[in-house]
Amino acid sequence: MVIVDRELEKRHEQGNPVRVGMVGAGYMGRGVGLAILAGVRGMRLVAVSNRSLSEAYAVYQHAGVEGIRSVATASELQDSLQTGIPAVTEDPLVLCQSEGIDAIVEVTGEVEFGAEVALNAIQHGKHVVLMNAELDATLGPILKVYADRKGVVITNTDGDEPGVAMNLFRFVHSIGYHPVAAGNLKGMIDPYRTPETQKEFAERYNQKPRMISSFADGTKLSMEATILANATGFRVGRRGMYGPRCSHVKEMLTLLPEPQLRDGGLVDYALGAEPGTGAFVIGFNEDPAKREYMRYFKMGDGPFYMFYTPYHLPHLQLPLTVARAVLFRDPTVTPLGRPVCEVITVAKRALSAGERLDGIGGFTCYGVIDNAEVAAASKLLPMGLSEGCRLKIGIPKDQPICYADVELPPGRLCDRLRTQQDTHFALSNSGPVTLPDTHLYKL
């Protein structure tokens, strides 16, 4: 949104910057902090929460900011905000409860922890920006219900592929073309990669091996495609998507089944395609006059046309999502309503009864996207809930894991929210079930 820069400049000139609190201070958190602190006028990163205070301090130090204050309560944070002193804390709820923060950016990638942060932030009237595809793909629809009832925005972020694709989706629609497919560009996928196989690569780029493993084994791709599906209404053509290998993303125009493109649209990905990164949207228009102009501008013969962005810069683009949420209440990418797709849990190797699943990016399982009604009908275990589950039976390699196959860890908020999500959006001819507030989780 080009208008965002001017509105942020106004906030800067008025001395009334958008005030951001960030939960999580890992590699990407430091990048986001650097982007806001060193490059965005009209926005301030006023507080950072992290389990390790040293890493929270490092977010500011990385950007050359000194004089940071450690706080333990919302009142202490409020005092710090009034004096203009950036703050750090171990307790994320301090940020959620502070009156001096407009938006919470959640950057942890953890489902249970992230769910608690998001719910508390919503309850206290904060907009929520998720750089947490794992949480969004698992619980995004029910969190959107809470956000809507509280009158705040919850959104995934520009810069990650779902947000880049959603911006393209809106653009294509706005110029009179009907979006029929959207997705990522992916260099490689091997579902059997583990933190051990990815350790060297992770160390080279100062990343965590589990996170890199989730990229390589396709789980993160499935999470991102699910977020995009839930925001567009597009489905998958088959479990795992088609993911055709091609030399350039433009070839996707002929590599996805036309009947499925015409019948509601697809989320999918291009494997090994140039330009190597970014996102794409396929637009459709059969008007002969429009096709003449598209041929003239070297967009092809139609009626399908490729629109793509050849980059994604999560840390740099995230502040735009924050500004859109706070200034315009415009989510970059958020669920339309009921879940459209789901990420199911699949055994990465033969698993024995009694084993505990180690979750996203681990050694025991990987995530695969499927249509939500298919996953629900077979009662398949969502990948975002898999960590800590104990197997009741042995599971062969590459077999999906069902709820009935596992014992869930006791007392988890994410399981209660998931039960609410499944109930609230129960498939019926009349649409989603509308639950009274008494049926929703109370903080």
HUUR-V51625 format. One record per residue. N is the residue number from 1. OMEGA is omega in whole degrees, -180 to 180 (none if undefined). BURIAL is # if it has 9 or more other ideal C-beta (glycine too) atoms within 8 Angstrom, else .. D_FIRST is the distance of its C-alpha to the first C-alpha in Angstrom with 1 decimal. Layout:
N_OMEGA_BURIAL_D_FIRST + N_OMEGA_BURIAL_D_FIRST
This chain:
1_-178_._0.0 + 2_-178_._3.8 + 3_-176_._5.4 + 4_-176_#_5.7 + 5_-179_._8.2 + 6_179_._10.2 + 7_175_#_10.7 + 8_178_#_11.8 + 9_176_#_14.0 + 10_179_#_15.5 + 11_177_#_16.3 + 12_-179_#_17.9 + 13_179_._19.9 + 14_-176_._21.1 + 15_-177_._22.2 + 16_-175_._20.5 + 17_169_#_18.2 + 18_-174_#_16.5 + 19_-172_#_19.5 + 20_169_#_19.3 + 21_-177_#_22.3 + 22_177_#_22.5 + 23_-175_#_25.2 + 24_-176_#_26.3 + 25_176_#_27.0 + 26_-177_#_27.6 + 27_-178_._26.4 + 28_176_#_22.7 + 29_178_#_23.0 + 30_178_#_24.2 + 31_177_#_21.4 + 32_179_#_18.8 + 33_180_#_21.1 + 34_-179_#_21.3 + 35_-178_#_17.5 + 36_-173_#_17.2 + 37_-174_#_20.6 + 38_-174_._20.6 + 39_-174_._17.2 + 40_175_#_14.8 + 41_180_._15.8 + 42_179_#_15.6 + 43_179_#_16.1 + 44_169_._19.5 + 45_-170_#_21.0 + 46_-178_#_24.0 + 47_177_#_25.9 + 48_175_#_26.4 + 49_177_#_28.8 + 50_179_#_30.7 + 51_177_._34.1 + 52_-179_._35.1 + 53_-179_#_34.7 + 54_179_._35.2 + 55_175_#_32.0 + 56_175_#_30.1 + 57_-175_#_31.5 + 58_177_#_30.6 + 59_180_#_26.8 + 60_-179_#_27.4 + 61_179_#_30.1 + 62_-180_#_28.0 + 63_177_#_25.7 + 64_-180_._28.8 + 65_180_#_28.7 + 66_176_._32.2 + 67_-177_._33.9 + 68_-179_#_32.5 + 69_174_#_34.3 + 70_-179_._35.3 + 71_-178_#_35.3 + 72_-178_._36.8 + 73_179_._36.0 + 74_179_._33.3 + 75_176_._35.3 + 76_178_#_35.6 + 77_179_#_31.9 + 78_177_#_31.5 + 79_-180_._34.0 + 80_180_#_32.1 + 81_-179_#_28.8 + 82_179_._30.7 + 83_177_._32.1 + 84_-178_._28.9 + 85_177_#_30.4 + 86_-174_#_28.3 + 87_172_#_30.0 + 88_180_#_30.9 + 89_175_#_32.7 + 90_-173_._34.1 + 91_-178_._33.4 + 92_-179_#_29.8 + 93_174_#_30.9 + 94_178_#_31.3 + 95_-177_#_27.5 + 96_-174_#_27.0 + 97_-177_._29.5 + 98_178_#_28.5 + 99_-175_._27.4 + 100_-179_#_25.6 + 101_-179_#_22.8 + 102_-174_._19.6 + 103_175_#_18.5 + 104_174_#_20.5 + 105_-178_#_19.3 + 106_-169_#_21.9 + 107_-172_#_22.6 + 108_-175_#_26.2 + 109_180_#_26.2 + 110_-175_#_29.1 + 111_-177_#_29.5 + 112_180_#_32.2 + 113_-179_._31.1 + 114_178_#_27.4 + 115_179_#_28.4 + 116_179_#_30.3 + 117_-177_#_27.5 + 118_-179_#_24.9 + 119_180_#_27.5 + 120_179_#_28.6 + 121_179_#_25.1 + 122_-179_#_24.4 + 123_-179_#_27.9 + 124_171_._27.3 + 125_179_._24.1 + 126_167_#_21.6 + 127_-176_#_18.2 + 128_176_#_18.7 + 129_-176_#_16.5 + 130_162_#_18.7 + 131_-172_#_19.0 + 132_-178_#_22.1 + 133_-178_#_22.2 + 134_178_#_25.9 + 135_-176_#_25.6 + 136_-179_#_22.7 + 137_-176_#_24.6 + 138_-171_#_27.8 + 139_-177_#_27.0 + 140_-178_#_23.4 + 141_-179_#_24.5 + 142_175_#_27.0 + 143_176_#_24.8 + 144_176_#_22.3 + 145_178_#_25.4 + 146_-178_#_26.1 + 147_180_#_22.5 + 148_-179_._22.5 + 149_179_._26.0 + 150_179_#_25.0 + 151_179_._21.9 + 152_-180_#_19.5 + 153_164_#_16.7 + 154_-172_#_17.7 + 155_164_#_15.3 + 156_-164_#_15.5 + 157_166_#_13.1 + 158_-179_#_10.5 + 159_166_#_12.8 + 160_-170_#_15.7 + 161_179_#_16.4 + 162_179_#_15.8 + 163_177_#_12.2 + 164_180_#_11.8 + 165_-178_#_13.8 + 166_175_#_12.2 + 167_176_#_8.8 + 168_179_#_11.3 + 169_-179_#_13.3 + 170_177_._10.9 + 171_-178_#_10.4 + 172_179_#_14.1 + 173_-175_#_15.0 + 174_180_._13.1 + 175_172_._15.1 + 176_177_._18.3 + 177_-175_#_19.2 + 178_179_._20.4 + 179_-179_#_19.2 + 180_177_#_22.5 + 181_178_#_21.9 + 182_179_#_19.5 + 183_-173_#_20.3 + 184_165_#_20.9 + 185_-174_#_22.9 + 186_-177_#_25.9 + 187_-179_._28.5 + 188_173_._31.4 + 189_172_#_32.6 + 190_-173_._35.9 + 191_-177_#_36.4 + 192_175_._39.4 + 193_-177_#_37.7 + 194_175_#_38.4 + 195_180_#_37.8 + 196_-180_._40.9 + 197_-177_._39.9 + 198_-175_#_36.5 + 199_-177_#_38.0 + 200_179_._38.3 + 201_-179_#_34.8 + 202_-180_#_33.4 + 203_-179_#_35.6 + 204_-177_._34.5 + 205_177_._30.8 + 206_180_._31.6 + 207_177_#_30.5 + 208_-178_._32.5 + 209_-180_#_34.6 + 210_179_#_33.8 + 211_179_#_30.1 + 212_177_#_30.7 + 213_179_#_33.2 + 214_174_#_30.7 + 215_-173_._28.5 + 216_-176_#_31.6 + 217_175_#_33.3 + 218_-178_#_30.3 + 219_-179_#_29.8 + 220_176_#_26.3 + 221_179_#_25.3 + 222_177_#_26.8 + 223_-178_#_25.0 + 224_178_#_21.5 + 225_177_#_22.6 + 226_177_#_23.7 + 227_-179_#_20.5 + 228_178_#_18.8 + 229_-179_#_21.8 + 230_-180_#_21.7 + 231_-176_#_18.1 + 232_-172_#_18.8 + 233_177_._22.5 + 234_179_#_23.4 + 235_171_#_26.8 + 236_180_#_28.6 + 237_176_#_31.3 + 238_179_._33.7 + 239_180_._34.0 + 240_-177_#_32.1 + 241_179_#_30.2 + 242_178_#_31.5 + 243_-177_#_29.8 + 244_175_#_31.5 + 245_180_._32.2 + 246_-177_#_31.0 + 247_178_._30.7 + 248_-176_._27.2 + 249_179_#_24.5 + 250_-180_._25.1 + 251_179_#_28.4 + 252_179_#_26.9 + 253_-177_#_27.0 + 254_-173_._30.7 + 255_177_._31.2 + 256_-176_#_30.0 + 257_-178_._32.3 + 258_179_._31.4 + 259_179_._33.0 + 260_175_#_30.7 + 261_-178_#_27.6 + 262_-176_._28.8 + 263_173_._29.9 + 264_175_._26.8 + 265_-175_#_25.0 + 266_159_#_25.1 + 267_-178_#_23.5 + 268_179_#_25.1 + 269_176_#_25.0 + 270_-175_#_26.2 + 271_176_#_28.9 + 272_-172_#_29.6 + 273_166_#_27.2 + 274_12_._25.7 + 275_172_#_23.2 + 276_180_._24.2 + 277_180_._21.0 + 278_-177_#_17.5 + 279_-178_#_17.1 + 280_170_#_17.8 + 281_174_#_17.7 + 282_177_#_20.6 + 283_-175_#_20.2 + 284_174_#_23.3 + 285_-177_#_24.6 + 286_-177_._28.2 + 287_-177_._28.2 + 288_-179_._30.6 + 289_179_._29.0 + 290_179_#_25.5 + 291_177_#_27.2 + 292_180_._28.9 + 293_-180_._25.7 + 294_175_#_24.3 + 295_-180_#_27.6 + 296_-179_._27.4 + 297_171_._24.0 + 298_176_._25.6 + 299_178_._23.7 + 300_-175_#_27.1 + 301_180_._29.4 + 302_3_#_27.6 + 303_177_._27.5 + 304_-177_#_25.3 + 305_-178_#_22.5 + 306_172_#_20.9 + 307_-179_#_17.2 + 308_174_#_16.6 + 309_-171_#_14.7 + 310_178_._17.6 + 311_166_._16.6 + 312_-173_#_15.4 + 313_-171_._15.4 + 314_-175_#_15.6 + 315_-179_#_16.6 + 316_-175_#_14.1 + 317_-179_#_10.9 + 318_179_#_12.4 + 319_177_#_11.7 + 320_177_#_7.9 + 321_178_#_9.4 + 322_-178_#_11.9 + 323_179_#_9.8 + 324_-179_#_8.1 + 325_-174_#_11.7 + 326_-173_#_13.5 + 327_-174_#_11.8 + 328_-175_#_10.6 + 329_-177_._12.8 + 330_179_._10.2 + 331_176_#_11.5 + 332_178_#_9.9 + 333_-176_#_13.4 + 334_-177_#_16.4 + 335_175_#_19.8 + 336_-175_#_20.4 + 337_-179_._23.9 + 338_178_#_26.9 + 339_176_#_26.8 + 340_178_#_26.6 + 341_-175_#_27.5 + 342_174_#_29.4 + 343_-177_#_30.3 + 344_-177_#_34.1 + 345_-178_#_36.5 + 346_-179_#_38.7 + 347_180_#_41.6 + 348_176_#_41.1 + 349_175_._44.9 + 350_-176_._47.9 + 351_-177_#_47.8 + 352_174_._50.8 + 353_-180_._51.5 + 354_177_._50.9 + 355_174_#_48.1 + 356_178_._45.0 + 357_-178_#_41.6 + 358_167_._39.6 + 359_-171_#_36.2 + 360_178_#_33.0 + 361_-176_#_33.7 + 362_-176_#_37.4 + 363_-169_._40.7 + 364_-172_#_41.5 + 365_174_#_38.7 + 366_-176_#_35.4 + 367_-180_#_32.8 + 368_180_#_32.4 + 369_171_#_30.0 + 370_176_#_31.7 + 371_-170_#_31.1 + 372_-178_#_31.4 + 373_177_._34.4 + 374_179_#_36.2 + 375_-179_#_35.8 + 376_-178_#_36.8 + 377_-180_._39.8 + 378_180_._41.2 + 379_-179_._40.2 + 380_-177_#_38.6 + 381_175_#_37.6 + 382_-179_#_33.9 + 383_-179_#_33.3 + 384_178_#_31.4 + 385_-169_#_34.7 + 386_-173_#_37.1 + 387_178_#_37.6 + 388_179_#_41.0 + 389_179_#_42.2 + 390_-178_#_45.9 + 391_175_#_47.2 + 392_-177_._50.1 + 393_173_._50.9 + 394_-179_._50.5 + 395_177_#_47.6 + 396_176_._47.9 + 397_178_._45.4 + 398_176_._42.4 + 399_175_._43.3 + 400_-178_#_40.7 + 401_-179_#_41.6 + 402_173_#_42.1 + 403_-177_._42.1 + 404_-178_._45.9 + 405_-171_#_46.3 + 406_166_#_45.2 + 407_179_._45.8 + 408_172_#_42.6 + 409_-176_._42.7 + 410_167_._43.7 + 411_-176_._41.7 + 412_174_#_38.2 + 413_-176_#_35.3 + 414_178_#_33.3 + 415_178_#_36.2 + 416_178_#_36.4 + 417_-180_#_32.8 + 418_176_#_33.1 + 419_177_._36.1 + 420_-180_#_34.2 + 421_-179_#_31.4 + 422_179_#_34.0 + 423_-176_#_35.9 + 424_-178_#_33.0 + 425_179_#_31.6 + 426_180_._35.1 + 427_177_._35.2 + 428_-180_._36.9 + 429_-177_._37.0 + 430_179_._35.9 + 431_-175_._32.6 + 432_176_#_31.9 + 433_178_._34.4 + 434_-179_._33.4 + 435_174_#_35.0 + 436_-178_._36.0 + 437_-177_._34.8 + 438_180_._38.2 + 439_-180_._37.3 + 440_-176_#_34.2 + 441_179_._34.6 + 442_178_._35.4 + 443_none_._34.6
